[in-house]
Amino acid sequence: MASEKAANLARARHAEALRLLGAHAIAVDTVRWQGKKTFGVVAYFEHKPPRVPRTLEVTSGRKRLTVPVSARLMERFKPEQA
């Protein structure tokens, strides 16, 4: 299970790679992974991407941590026209 700190670290370190896959927003939230609730990285896409990693790995000290990734489809935010 990933902590919120580990999920934020994974988001910060892997945000650019997720953006290159087409993510327009990247957040940290609770997700279900292997039947349990844990913190994970949530990447929002306007269109279904060809592939998204299931997990991201980060190191904290000497520990290697695995953080789950959840891909969700959501329309990109558009400001209202006056």
Residue pairs with C-beta under 8 A, 6 or more apart in sequence:
1 33
1 36
1 38
1 39
2 10
2 38
2 39
2 40
2 65
2 66
2 67
2 68
3 39
4 28
4 39
5 60
6 39
6 58
6 60
6 65
6 67
7 28
7 39
7 40
7 41
7 67
8 28
9 58
9 60
9 65
9 67
10 41
10 56
10 57
10 58
10 65
10 67
11 26
11 27
11 28
11 41
13 56
13 58
14 41
14 56
14 58
15 26
18 26
18 41
18 43
18 52
18 69
19 26
21 43
21 45
21 49
21 50
21 51
21 52
22 45
22 46
22 47
22 49
23 43
23 44
23 45
23 49
24 44
24 45
24 46
24 76
25 43
25 44
25 74
25 77
26 41
26 42
26 43
26 44
27 41
27 42
27 44
28 39
28 40
28 41
28 42
29 39
29 40
29 42
29 70
30 37
30 38
30 39
30 40
31 37
31 38
31 39
31 40
31 42
31 68
31 70
32 38
33 40
33 68
38 68
39 67
40 67
40 68
40 69
40 70
41 56
41 67
41 68
41 69
41 70
42 69
42 70
42 72
43 52
43 69
43 70
43 71
43 72
44 72
44 73
44 74
45 52
45 71
45 72
45 73
45 74
46 73
46 74
46 75
46 76
47 73
48 73
49 71
52 69
52 71
53 69
54 68
54 69
55 66
55 67
55 68
55 69
56 66
56 67
56 69
57 64
57 65
57 66
57 67
58 64
58 65
58 67
59 65
